[in-house]
Structure formats: structure tokens, C-alpha cells
Amino acid sequence: MLGEKVVYNKRMARKKKDDAIIFQAEVVKVMTMADGSPRVILGASENAIPQAAMLMECQRRGILLEITCKEAPKTTAKVDKRGL
């Protein structure tokens, strides 16, 4: 699973167990499913395609992820139409 080295495609580096998938994203939608569990939809830029491929590989393999979120630095944070 995560401990093994995997090549996702020719342009992506090999990932090891302790490597994190890091990218900036905005929260597009948060909803509650019928069973009460939350569903979060994130939107990332076209620069995060390699990270999206890594997430797709995790989904394909059924790998459970531990997610940590923090605010992006103000210099790179996207500001929405409301100025937030």
C-alpha cells in the first residue's frame, strides 16, 4: 500500500510512505450525506494535476487518507468575489 514505491506516470516522481500530497485548494462545497457523514468537494488549480493523479491512485487502491488543512499564505491565497 503506501509503503511501496509507485510510479504514477513518467512526469511524476516516485512517492514513498511519508511523502505528503500538498496543493492549494478552495472549499467548493460541504454537504451531509444521508448517513450523516460529511462530503467535502475541493477545487484546485490546473497546477495541481499531478496531485490529483496521486489522489486518484489512492482512490483506486482504497487507501484511507489522513487530511490536515491550514490556511494558505496570504500572498498566494485566492480571494473570492466577496473579498473573503
Secondary structure, 3 states (H helix, E strand, C coil): CCCCCECCCCCCCCECCCCCCCCCEEEEEEEECCCCCEEEEEEECHHHHHHHHHHHHHHHHCCCCCCCCCCCCCCCCCCCCCCC
